[in-house]
Amino acid sequence: MSNMMRDSQIMAQTKDENLCYMSDMALELAQMADDSGLATLAYLFRMAALEASTANSVLAEPDDLPRQMTSH
């Protein structure tokens, strides 16, 4: 059981590091797009960075997500 807990902790840490890396890369790309005069592309990269930075908090709290009801 402790191996499973350790593995899940390692996976969670890896996921967090990957999301942080994606957010950092998106911000760097946004800056490069801004420097090139591509404001719309820079905006999209900033939104991607925001999504990556907030994804971890959403993944960590699955009970807070609204449950969607289907008709069937």
N, CA, C and O atoms as a Maestro MAE file, in Angstrom:
{
 s_m_m2io_version
 :::
 2.0.0
}

f_m_ct {
 s_m_title
 :::
 protein
 m_atom[288] {
  # First column is atom index #
  i_m_mmod_type
  r_m_x_coord
  r_m_y_coord
  r_m_z_coord
  i_m_residue_number
  s_m_chain_name
  s_m_pdb_residue_name
  s_m_pdb_atom_name
  i_m_atomic_number
  :::
  1 25 0.824 -1.201 0.000 1 A "MET " " N  " 7
  2 3 0.000 0.000 0.000 1 A "MET " " CA " 6
  3 2 0.866 1.263 0.000 1 A "MET " " C  " 6
  4 15 0.528 2.250 -0.654 1 A "MET " " O  " 8
  5 25 1.974 1.231 0.728 2 A "SER " " N  " 7
  6 3 2.824 2.425 0.779 2 A "SER " " CA " 6
  7 2 3.465 2.706 -0.576 2 A "SER " " C  " 6
  8 15 3.706 3.862 -0.924 2 A "SER " " O  " 8
  9 25 3.745 1.642 -1.346 3 A "ASN " " N  " 7
  10 3 4.285 1.848 -2.687 3 A "ASN " " CA " 6
  11 2 3.282 2.557 -3.572 3 A "ASN " " C  " 6
  12 15 3.655 3.419 -4.368 3 A "ASN " " O  " 8
  13 25 2.005 2.203 -3.439 4 A "MET " " N  " 7
  14 3 0.969 2.857 -4.228 4 A "MET " " CA " 6
  15 2 0.837 4.327 -3.854 4 A "MET " " C  " 6
  16 15 0.686 5.185 -4.724 4 A "MET " " O  " 8
  17 25 0.892 4.611 -2.565 5 A "MET " " N  " 7
  18 3 0.798 5.999 -2.112 5 A "MET " " CA " 6
  19 2 1.998 6.796 -2.596 5 A "MET " " C  " 6
  20 15 1.859 7.940 -3.028 5 A "MET " " O  " 8
  21 25 3.178 6.188 -2.524 6 A "ARG " " N  " 7
  22 3 4.384 6.884 -2.978 6 A "ARG " " CA " 6
  23 2 4.315 7.141 -4.475 6 A "ARG " " C  " 6
  24 15 4.674 8.222 -4.940 6 A "ARG " " O  " 8
  25 25 3.852 6.144 -5.232 7 A "ASP " " N  " 7
  26 3 3.717 6.313 -6.679 7 A "ASP " " CA " 6
  27 2 2.726 7.407 -7.027 7 A "ASP " " C  " 6
  28 15 2.970 8.194 -7.942 7 A "ASP " " O  " 8
  29 25 1.605 7.469 -6.310 8 A "SER " " N  " 7
  30 3 0.617 8.508 -6.607 8 A "SER " " CA " 6
  31 2 1.151 9.891 -6.251 8 A "SER " " C  " 6
  32 15 0.835 10.870 -6.927 8 A "SER " " O  " 8
  33 25 1.956 9.979 -5.198 9 A "GLN " " N  " 7
  34 3 2.573 11.261 -4.844 9 A "GLN " " CA " 6
  35 2 3.576 11.686 -5.909 9 A "GLN " " C  " 6
  36 15 3.641 12.862 -6.269 9 A "GLN " " O  " 8
  37 25 4.351 10.743 -6.411 10 A "ILE " " N  " 7
  38 3 5.324 11.047 -7.465 10 A "ILE " " CA " 6
  39 2 4.602 11.488 -8.725 10 A "ILE " " C  " 6
  40 15 5.026 12.437 -9.385 10 A "ILE " " O  " 8
  41 25 3.513 10.804 -9.065 11 A "MET " " N  " 7
  42 3 2.744 11.176 -10.255 11 A "MET " " CA " 6
  43 2 2.134 12.568 -10.101 11 A "MET " " C  " 6
  44 15 2.129 13.350 -11.052 11 A "MET " " O  " 8
  45 25 1.623 12.881 -8.916 12 A "ALA " " N  " 7
  46 3 1.045 14.201 -8.679 12 A "ALA " " CA " 6
  47 2 2.112 15.285 -8.771 12 A "ALA " " C  " 6
  48 15 1.867 16.358 -9.324 12 A "ALA " " O  " 8
  49 25 3.290 15.007 -8.231 13 A "GLN " " N  " 7
  50 3 4.378 15.986 -8.297 13 A "GLN " " CA " 6
  51 2 4.829 16.186 -9.746 13 A "GLN " " C  " 6
  52 15 5.098 17.312 -10.164 13 A "GLN " " O  " 8
  53 25 4.911 15.099 -10.507 14 A "THR " " N  " 7
  54 3 5.305 15.190 -11.912 14 A "THR " " CA " 6
  55 2 4.281 15.987 -12.700 14 A "THR " " C  " 6
  56 15 4.645 16.813 -13.537 14 A "THR " " O  " 8
  57 25 2.996 15.745 -12.437 15 A "LYS " " N  " 7
  58 3 1.934 16.480 -13.125 15 A "LYS " " CA " 6
  59 2 2.025 17.969 -12.809 15 A "LYS " " C  " 6
  60 15 1.854 18.809 -13.693 15 A "LYS " " O  " 8
  61 25 2.297 18.293 -11.540 16 A "ASP " " N  " 7
  62 3 2.429 19.689 -11.132 16 A "ASP " " CA " 6
  63 2 3.615 20.352 -11.821 16 A "ASP " " C  " 6
  64 15 3.520 21.492 -12.276 16 A "ASP " " O  " 8
  65 25 4.735 19.630 -11.896 17 A "GLU " " N  " 7
  66 3 5.922 20.178 -12.559 17 A "GLU " " CA " 6
  67 2 5.672 20.389 -14.047 17 A "GLU " " C  " 6
  68 15 6.110 21.388 -14.617 17 A "GLU " " O  " 8
  69 25 4.969 19.452 -14.676 18 A "ASN " " N  " 7
  70 3 4.666 19.584 -16.098 18 A "ASN " " CA " 6
  71 2 3.762 20.785 -16.364 18 A "ASN " " C  " 6
  72 15 3.975 21.518 -17.329 18 A "ASN " " O  " 8
  73 25 2.758 20.989 -15.520 19 A "LEU " " N  " 7
  74 3 1.858 22.129 -15.695 19 A "LEU " " CA " 6
  75 2 2.594 23.447 -15.488 19 A "LEU " " C  " 6
  76 15 2.342 24.428 -16.188 19 A "LEU " " O  " 8
  77 25 3.500 23.459 -14.526 20 A "CYS " " N  " 7
  78 3 4.299 24.667 -14.282 20 A "CYS " " CA " 6
  79 2 5.185 24.952 -15.493 20 A "CYS " " C  " 6
  80 15 5.310 26.099 -15.922 20 A "CYS " " O  " 8
  81 25 5.795 23.907 -16.038 21 A "TYR " " N  " 7
  82 3 6.645 24.060 -17.218 21 A "TYR " " CA " 6
  83 2 5.833 24.584 -18.406 21 A "TYR " " C  " 6
  84 15 6.278 25.478 -19.126 21 A "TYR " " O  " 8
  85 25 4.636 24.018 -18.602 22 A "MET " " N  " 7
  86 3 3.795 24.473 -19.714 22 A "MET " " CA " 6
  87 2 3.402 25.931 -19.544 22 A "MET " " C  " 6
  88 15 3.381 26.686 -20.516 22 A "MET " " O  " 8
  89 25 3.093 26.331 -18.331 23 A "SER " " N  " 7
  90 3 2.728 27.718 -18.066 23 A "SER " " CA " 6
  91 2 3.904 28.650 -18.356 23 A "SER " " C  " 6
  92 15 3.735 29.695 -18.985 23 A "SER " " O  " 8
  93 25 5.090 28.268 -17.898 24 A "ASP " " N  " 7
  94 3 6.283 29.082 -18.143 24 A "ASP " " CA " 6
  95 2 6.584 29.205 -19.631 24 A "ASP " " C  " 6
  96 15 6.912 30.288 -20.116 24 A "ASP " " O  " 8
  97 25 6.473 28.097 -20.350 25 A "MET " " N  " 7
  98 3 6.736 28.127 -21.789 25 A "MET " " CA " 6
  99 2 5.721 29.000 -22.517 25 A "MET " " C  " 6
  100 15 6.085 29.752 -23.421 25 A "MET " " O  " 8
  101 25 4.465 28.906 -22.134 26 A "ALA " " N  " 7
  102 3 3.428 29.720 -22.778 26 A "ALA " " CA " 6
  103 2 3.694 31.201 -22.535 26 A "ALA " " C  " 6
  104 15 3.483 32.021 -23.428 26 A "ALA " " O  " 8
  105 25 4.155 31.552 -21.335 27 A "LEU " " N  " 7
  106 3 4.473 32.961 -21.057 27 A "LEU " " CA " 6
  107 2 5.667 33.436 -21.887 27 A "LEU " " C  " 6
  108 15 5.683 34.568 -22.371 27 A "LEU " " O  " 8
  109 25 6.661 32.569 -22.047 28 A "GLU " " N  " 7
  110 3 7.808 32.939 -22.889 28 A "GLU " " CA " 6
  111 2 7.375 33.131 -24.340 28 A "GLU " " C  " 6
  112 15 7.810 34.073 -25.002 28 A "GLU " " O  " 8
  113 25 6.529 32.251 -24.828 29 A "LEU " " N  " 7
  114 3 6.042 32.378 -26.199 29 A "LEU " " CA " 6
  115 2 5.185 33.632 -26.356 29 A "LEU " " C  " 6
  116 15 5.225 34.282 -27.401 29 A "LEU " " O  " 8
  117 25 4.417 33.974 -25.332 30 A "ALA " " N  " 7
  118 3 3.611 35.195 -25.374 30 A "ALA " " CA " 6
  119 2 4.520 36.418 -25.488 30 A "ALA " " C  " 6
  120 15 4.227 37.350 -26.238 30 A "ALA " " O  " 8
  121 25 5.622 36.409 -24.742 31 A "GLN " " N  " 7
  122 3 6.554 37.531 -24.802 31 A "GLN " " CA " 6
  123 2 7.186 37.636 -26.183 31 A "GLN " " C  " 6
  124 15 7.335 38.732 -26.722 31 A "GLN " " O  " 8
  125 25 7.555 36.496 -26.752 32 A "MET " " N  " 7
  126 3 8.154 36.511 -28.093 32 A "MET " " CA " 6
  127 2 7.142 36.997 -29.132 32 A "MET " " C  " 6
  128 15 7.501 37.738 -30.047 32 A "MET " " O  " 8
  129 25 5.891 36.588 -28.994 33 A "ALA " " N  " 7
  130 3 4.861 37.043 -29.923 33 A "ALA " " CA " 6
  131 2 4.637 38.543 -29.775 33 A "ALA " " C  " 6
  132 15 4.471 39.247 -30.770 33 A "ALA " " O  " 8
  133 25 4.632 39.038 -28.527 34 A "ASP " " N  " 7
  134 3 4.501 40.483 -28.289 34 A "ASP " " CA " 6
  135 2 5.650 41.246 -28.944 34 A "ASP " " C  " 6
  136 15 5.438 42.269 -29.596 34 A "ASP " " O  " 8
  137 25 6.850 40.745 -28.764 35 A "ASP " " N  " 7
  138 3 8.029 41.396 -29.342 35 A "ASP " " CA " 6
  139 2 7.974 41.430 -30.865 35 A "ASP " " C  " 6
  140 15 8.552 42.313 -31.498 35 A "ASP " " O  " 8
  141 25 7.274 40.462 -31.445 36 A "SER " " N  " 7
  142 3 7.145 40.386 -32.913 36 A "SER " " CA " 6
  143 2 5.938 41.146 -33.431 36 A "SER " " C  " 6
  144 15 5.693 41.181 -34.637 36 A "SER " " O  " 8
  145 25 5.182 41.752 -32.528 37 A "GLY " " N  " 7
  146 3 4.002 42.513 -32.935 37 A "GLY " " CA " 6
  147 2 2.773 41.658 -33.189 37 A "GLY " " C  " 6
  148 15 1.847 42.090 -33.876 37 A "GLY " " O  " 8
  149 25 2.754 40.463 -32.649 38 A "LEU " " N  " 7
  150 3 1.628 39.550 -32.839 38 A "LEU " " CA " 6
  151 2 0.780 39.514 -31.565 38 A "LEU " " C  " 6
  152 15 0.847 38.568 -30.779 38 A "LEU " " O  " 8
  153 25 -0.010 40.558 -31.384 39 A "ALA " " N  " 7
  154 3 -0.754 40.729 -30.141 39 A "ALA " " CA " 6
  155 2 -1.785 39.626 -29.915 39 A "ALA " " C  " 6
  156 15 -1.961 39.165 -28.787 39 A "ALA " " O  " 8
  157 25 -2.463 39.204 -30.968 40 A "THR " " N  " 7
  158 3 -3.494 38.174 -30.803 40 A "THR " " CA " 6
  159 2 -2.859 36.851 -30.390 40 A "THR " " C  " 6
  160 15 -3.378 36.161 -29.512 40 A "THR " " O  " 8
  161 25 -1.760 36.501 -31.005 41 A "LEU " " N  " 7
  162 3 -1.065 35.273 -30.644 41 A "LEU " " CA " 6
  163 2 -0.538 35.358 -29.213 41 A "LEU " " C  " 6
  164 15 -0.598 34.377 -28.472 41 A "LEU " " O  " 8
  165 25 -0.031 36.509 -28.827 42 A "ALA " " N  " 7
  166 3 0.453 36.708 -27.465 42 A "ALA " " CA " 6
  167 2 -0.689 36.513 -26.466 42 A "ALA " " C  " 6
  168 15 -0.508 35.893 -25.418 42 A "ALA " " O  " 8
  169 25 -1.855 37.043 -26.799 43 A "TYR " " N  " 7
  170 3 -3.031 36.884 -25.942 43 A "TYR " " CA " 6
  171 2 -3.378 35.401 -25.777 43 A "TYR " " C  " 6
  172 15 -3.666 34.945 -24.670 43 A "TYR " " O  " 8
  173 25 -3.350 34.661 -26.875 44 A "LEU " " N  " 7
  174 3 -3.680 33.236 -26.813 44 A "LEU " " CA " 6
  175 2 -2.677 32.469 -25.951 44 A "LEU " " C  " 6
  176 15 -3.062 31.581 -25.191 44 A "LEU " " O  " 8
  177 25 -1.407 32.807 -26.068 45 A "PHE " " N  " 7
  178 3 -0.405 32.146 -25.237 45 A "PHE " " CA " 6
  179 2 -0.590 32.500 -23.763 45 A "PHE " " C  " 6
  180 15 -0.382 31.659 -22.889 45 A "PHE " " O  " 8
  181 25 -0.979 33.745 -23.490 46 A "ARG " " N  " 7
  182 3 -1.243 34.122 -22.092 46 A "ARG " " CA " 6
  183 2 -2.439 33.352 -21.533 46 A "ARG " " C  " 6
  184 15 -2.433 32.948 -20.370 46 A "ARG " " O  " 8
  185 25 -3.446 33.152 -22.350 47 A "MET " " N  " 7
  186 3 -4.608 32.367 -21.907 47 A "MET " " CA " 6
  187 2 -4.204 30.910 -21.664 47 A "MET " " C  " 6
  188 15 -4.688 30.278 -20.725 47 A "MET " " O  " 8
  189 25 -3.323 30.383 -22.506 48 A "ALA " " N  " 7
  190 3 -2.827 29.014 -22.308 48 A "ALA " " CA " 6
  191 2 -2.030 28.913 -21.006 48 A "ALA " " C  " 6
  192 15 -2.134 27.921 -20.285 48 A "ALA " " O  " 8
  193 25 -1.240 29.939 -20.712 49 A "ALA " " N  " 7
  194 3 -0.474 29.957 -19.466 49 A "ALA " " CA " 6
  195 2 -1.411 30.001 -18.264 49 A "ALA " " C  " 6
  196 15 -1.185 29.316 -17.266 49 A "ALA " " O  " 8
  197 25 -2.449 30.800 -18.362 50 A "LEU " " N  " 7
  198 3 -3.428 30.880 -17.280 50 A "LEU " " CA " 6
  199 2 -4.122 29.542 -17.085 50 A "LEU " " C  " 6
  200 15 -4.312 29.097 -15.953 50 A "LEU " " O  " 8
  201 25 -4.495 28.910 -18.169 51 A "GLU " " N  " 7
  202 3 -5.153 27.597 -18.104 51 A "GLU " " CA " 6
  203 2 -4.245 26.569 -17.443 51 A "GLU " " C  " 6
  204 15 -4.689 25.798 -16.591 51 A "GLU " " O  " 8
  205 25 -2.977 26.557 -17.832 52 A "ALA " " N  " 7
  206 3 -2.041 25.599 -17.249 52 A "ALA " " CA " 6
  207 2 -1.804 25.875 -15.771 52 A "ALA " " C  " 6
  208 15 -1.675 24.945 -14.976 52 A "ALA " " O  " 8
  209 25 -1.749 27.140 -15.406 53 A "SER " " N  " 7
  210 3 -1.479 27.461 -14.004 53 A "SER " " CA " 6
  211 2 -2.675 27.181 -13.102 53 A "SER " " C  " 6
  212 15 -2.501 26.920 -11.912 53 A "SER " " O  " 8
  213 25 -3.878 27.230 -13.646 54 A "THR " " N  " 7
  214 3 -5.060 26.949 -12.819 54 A "THR " " CA " 6
  215 2 -5.513 25.505 -12.933 54 A "THR " " C  " 6
  216 15 -6.342 25.065 -12.138 54 A "THR " " O  " 8
  217 25 -4.997 24.756 -13.894 55 A "ALA " " N  " 7
  218 3 -5.424 23.362 -14.082 55 A "ALA " " CA " 6
  219 2 -5.086 22.512 -12.873 55 A "ALA " " C  " 6
  220 15 -5.851 21.617 -12.514 55 A "ALA " " O  " 8
  221 25 -3.972 22.773 -12.248 56 A "ASN " " N  " 7
  222 3 -3.578 21.960 -11.105 56 A "ASN " " CA " 6
  223 2 -4.547 22.107 -9.949 56 A "ASN " " C  " 6
  224 15 -4.855 21.115 -9.289 56 A "ASN " " O  " 8
  225 25 -5.031 23.291 -9.683 57 A "SER " " N  " 7
  226 3 -5.970 23.469 -8.585 57 A "SER " " CA " 6
  227 2 -7.303 22.800 -8.891 57 A "SER " " C  " 6
  228 15 -7.966 22.299 -7.982 57 A "SER " " O  " 8
  229 25 -7.700 22.786 -10.149 58 A "VAL " " N  " 7
  230 3 -8.938 22.111 -10.534 58 A "VAL " " CA " 6
  231 2 -8.772 20.604 -10.415 58 A "VAL " " C  " 6
  232 15 -9.681 19.916 -9.951 58 A "VAL " " O  " 8
  233 25 -7.614 20.082 -10.832 59 A "LEU " " N  " 7
  234 3 -7.376 18.649 -10.750 59 A "LEU " " CA " 6
  235 2 -7.263 18.184 -9.306 59 A "LEU " " C  " 6
  236 15 -7.615 17.049 -8.989 59 A "LEU " " O  " 8
  237 25 -6.777 19.047 -8.439 60 A "ALA " " N  " 7
  238 3 -6.584 18.662 -7.044 60 A "ALA " " CA " 6
  239 2 -7.893 18.606 -6.271 60 A "ALA " " C  " 6
  240 15 -7.956 17.966 -5.222 60 A "ALA " " O  " 8
  241 25 -8.932 19.256 -6.759 61 A "GLU " " N  " 7
  242 3 -10.196 19.320 -6.047 61 A "GLU " " CA " 6
  243 2 -11.348 18.828 -6.919 61 A "GLU " " C  " 6
  244 15 -12.208 19.622 -7.300 61 A "GLU " " O  " 8
  245 25 -11.384 17.532 -7.243 62 A "PRO " " N  " 7
  246 3 -12.425 17.053 -8.149 62 A "PRO " " CA " 6
  247 2 -13.829 17.127 -7.548 62 A "PRO " " C  " 6
  248 15 -14.810 17.166 -8.290 62 A "PRO " " O  " 8
  249 25 -13.940 17.146 -6.230 63 A "ASP " " N  " 7
  250 3 -15.269 17.211 -5.618 63 A "ASP " " CA " 6
  251 2 -15.918 18.568 -5.767 63 A "ASP " " C  " 6
  252 15 -17.134 18.695 -5.626 63 A "ASP " " O  " 8
  253 25 -15.117 19.591 -6.054 64 A "ASP " " N  " 7
  254 3 -15.653 20.934 -6.217 64 A "ASP " " CA " 6
  255 2 -16.197 21.194 -7.617 64 A "ASP " " C  " 6
  256 15 -16.854 22.209 -7.849 64 A "ASP " " O  " 8
  257 25 -15.924 20.273 -8.561 65 A "LEU " " N  " 7
  258 3 -16.409 20.452 -9.907 65 A "LEU " " CA " 6
  259 2 -17.909 20.193 -9.975 65 A "LEU " " C  " 6
  260 15 -18.398 19.269 -9.324 65 A "LEU " " O  " 8
  261 25 -18.638 20.970 -10.732 66 A "PRO " " N  " 7
  262 3 -20.075 20.721 -10.826 66 A "PRO " " CA " 6
  263 2 -20.352 19.402 -11.541 66 A "PRO " " C  " 6
  264 15 -19.683 19.046 -12.511 66 A "PRO " " O  " 8
  265 25 -21.327 18.709 -11.051 67 A "ARG " " N  " 7
  266 3 -21.708 17.435 -11.671 67 A "ARG " " CA " 6
  267 2 -22.721 17.733 -12.774 67 A "ARG " " C  " 6
  268 15 -23.687 18.468 -12.570 67 A "ARG " " O  " 8
  269 25 -22.482 17.155 -13.929 68 A "GLN " " N  " 7
  270 3 -23.361 17.409 -15.056 68 A "GLN " " CA " 6
  271 2 -24.372 16.287 -15.161 68 A "GLN " " C  " 6
  272 15 -24.000 15.113 -15.173 68 A "GLN " " O  " 8
  273 25 -25.632 16.632 -15.237 69 A "MET " " N  " 7
  274 3 -26.685 15.641 -15.348 69 A "MET " " CA " 6
  275 2 -27.011 15.436 -16.824 69 A "MET " " C  " 6
  276 15 -27.081 16.388 -17.602 69 A "MET " " O  " 8
  277 25 -27.208 14.179 -17.185 70 A "THR " " N  " 7
  278 3 -27.578 13.887 -18.560 70 A "THR " " CA " 6
  279 2 -29.059 13.517 -18.597 70 A "THR " " C  " 6
  280 15 -29.657 13.176 -17.577 70 A "THR " " O  " 8
  281 25 -29.625 13.591 -19.778 71 A "SER " " N  " 7
  282 3 -31.060 13.322 -19.901 71 A "SER " " CA " 6
  283 2 -31.373 11.834 -19.954 71 A "SER " " C  " 6
  284 15 -32.538 11.451 -19.847 71 A "SER " " O  " 8
  285 25 -30.356 10.983 -20.118 72 A "HIS " " N  " 7
  286 3 -30.628 9.550 -20.164 72 A "HIS " " CA " 6
  287 2 -29.745 8.757 -19.269 72 A "HIS " " C  " 6
  288 15 -29.865 7.533 -19.209 72 A "HIS " " O  " 8
  :::
 }
 m_bond[287] {
  # First column is bond index #
  i_m_from
  i_m_to
  i_m_order
  :::
  1 1 2 1
  2 2 3 1
  3 3 4 2
  4 3 5 1
  5 5 6 1
  6 6 7 1
  7 7 8 2
  8 7 9 1
  9 9 10 1
  10 10 11 1
  11 11 12 2
  12 11 13 1
  13 13 14 1
  14 14 15 1
  15 15 16 2
  16 15 17 1
  17 17 18 1
  18 18 19 1
  19 19 20 2
  20 19 21 1
  21 21 22 1
  22 22 23 1
  23 23 24 2
  24 23 25 1
  25 25 26 1
  26 26 27 1
  27 27 28 2
  28 27 29 1
  29 29 30 1
  30 30 31 1
  31 31 32 2
  32 31 33 1
  33 33 34 1
  34 34 35 1
  35 35 36 2
  36 35 37 1
  37 37 38 1
  38 38 39 1
  39 39 40 2
  40 39 41 1
  41 41 42 1
  42 42 43 1
  43 43 44 2
  44 43 45 1
  45 45 46 1
  46 46 47 1
  47 47 48 2
  48 47 49 1
  49 49 50 1
  50 50 51 1
  51 51 52 2
  52 51 53 1
  53 53 54 1
  54 54 55 1
  55 55 56 2
  56 55 57 1
  57 57 58 1
  58 58 59 1
  59 59 60 2
  60 59 61 1
  61 61 62 1
  62 62 63 1
  63 63 64 2
  64 63 65 1
  65 65 66 1
  66 66 67 1
  67 67 68 2
  68 67 69 1
  69 69 70 1
  70 70 71 1
  71 71 72 2
  72 71 73 1
  73 73 74 1
  74 74 75 1
  75 75 76 2
  76 75 77 1
  77 77 78 1
  78 78 79 1
  79 79 80 2
  80 79 81 1
  81 81 82 1
  82 82 83 1
  83 83 84 2
  84 83 85 1
  85 85 86 1
  86 86 87 1
  87 87 88 2
  88 87 89 1
  89 89 90 1
  90 90 91 1
  91 91 92 2
  92 91 93 1
  93 93 94 1
  94 94 95 1
  95 95 96 2
  96 95 97 1
  97 97 98 1
  98 98 99 1
  99 99 100 2
  100 99 101 1
  101 101 102 1
  102 102 103 1
  103 103 104 2
  104 103 105 1
  105 105 106 1
  106 106 107 1
  107 107 108 2
  108 107 109 1
  109 109 110 1
  110 110 111 1
  111 111 112 2
  112 111 113 1
  113 113 114 1
  114 114 115 1
  115 115 116 2
  116 115 117 1
  117 117 118 1
  118 118 119 1
  119 119 120 2
  120 119 121 1
  121 121 122 1
  122 122 123 1
  123 123 124 2
  124 123 125 1
  125 125 126 1
  126 126 127 1
  127 127 128 2
  128 127 129 1
  129 129 130 1
  130 130 131 1
  131 131 132 2
  132 131 133 1
  133 133 134 1
  134 134 135 1
  135 135 136 2
  136 135 137 1
  137 137 138 1
  138 138 139 1
  139 139 140 2
  140 139 141 1
  141 141 142 1
  142 142 143 1
  143 143 144 2
  144 143 145 1
  145 145 146 1
  146 146 147 1
  147 147 148 2
  148 147 149 1
  149 149 150 1
  150 150 151 1
  151 151 152 2
  152 151 153 1
  153 153 154 1
  154 154 155 1
  155 155 156 2
  156 155 157 1
  157 157 158 1
  158 158 159 1
  159 159 160 2
  160 159 161 1
  161 161 162 1
  162 162 163 1
  163 163 164 2
  164 163 165 1
  165 165 166 1
  166 166 167 1
  167 167 168 2
  168 167 169 1
  169 169 170 1
  170 170 171 1
  171 171 172 2
  172 171 173 1
  173 173 174 1
  174 174 175 1
  175 175 176 2
  176 175 177 1
  177 177 178 1
  178 178 179 1
  179 179 180 2
  180 179 181 1
  181 181 182 1
  182 182 183 1
  183 183 184 2
  184 183 185 1
  185 185 186 1
  186 186 187 1
  187 187 188 2
  188 187 189 1
  189 189 190 1
  190 190 191 1
  191 191 192 2
  192 191 193 1
  193 193 194 1
  194 194 195 1
  195 195 196 2
  196 195 197 1
  197 197 198 1
  198 198 199 1
  199 199 200 2
  200 199 201 1
  201 201 202 1
  202 202 203 1
  203 203 204 2
  204 203 205 1
  205 205 206 1
  206 206 207 1
  207 207 208 2
  208 207 209 1
  209 209 210 1
  210 210 211 1
  211 211 212 2
  212 211 213 1
  213 213 214 1
  214 214 215 1
  215 215 216 2
  216 215 217 1
  217 217 218 1
  218 218 219 1
  219 219 220 2
  220 219 221 1
  221 221 222 1
  222 222 223 1
  223 223 224 2
  224 223 225 1
  225 225 226 1
  226 226 227 1
  227 227 228 2
  228 227 229 1
  229 229 230 1
  230 230 231 1
  231 231 232 2
  232 231 233 1
  233 233 234 1
  234 234 235 1
  235 235 236 2
  236 235 237 1
  237 237 238 1
  238 238 239 1
  239 239 240 2
  240 239 241 1
  241 241 242 1
  242 242 243 1
  243 243 244 2
  244 243 245 1
  245 245 246 1
  246 246 247 1
  247 247 248 2
  248 247 249 1
  249 249 250 1
  250 250 251 1
  251 251 252 2
  252 251 253 1
  253 253 254 1
  254 254 255 1
  255 255 256 2
  256 255 257 1
  257 257 258 1
  258 258 259 1
  259 259 260 2
  260 259 261 1
  261 261 262 1
  262 262 263 1
  263 263 264 2
  264 263 265 1
  265 265 266 1
  266 266 267 1
  267 267 268 2
  268 267 269 1
  269 269 270 1
  270 270 271 1
  271 271 272 2
  272 271 273 1
  273 273 274 1
  274 274 275 1
  275 275 276 2
  276 275 277 1
  277 277 278 1
  278 278 279 1
  279 279 280 2
  280 279 281 1
  281 281 282 1
  282 282 283 1
  283 283 284 2
  284 283 285 1
  285 285 286 1
  286 286 287 1
  287 287 288 2
  :::
 }
}
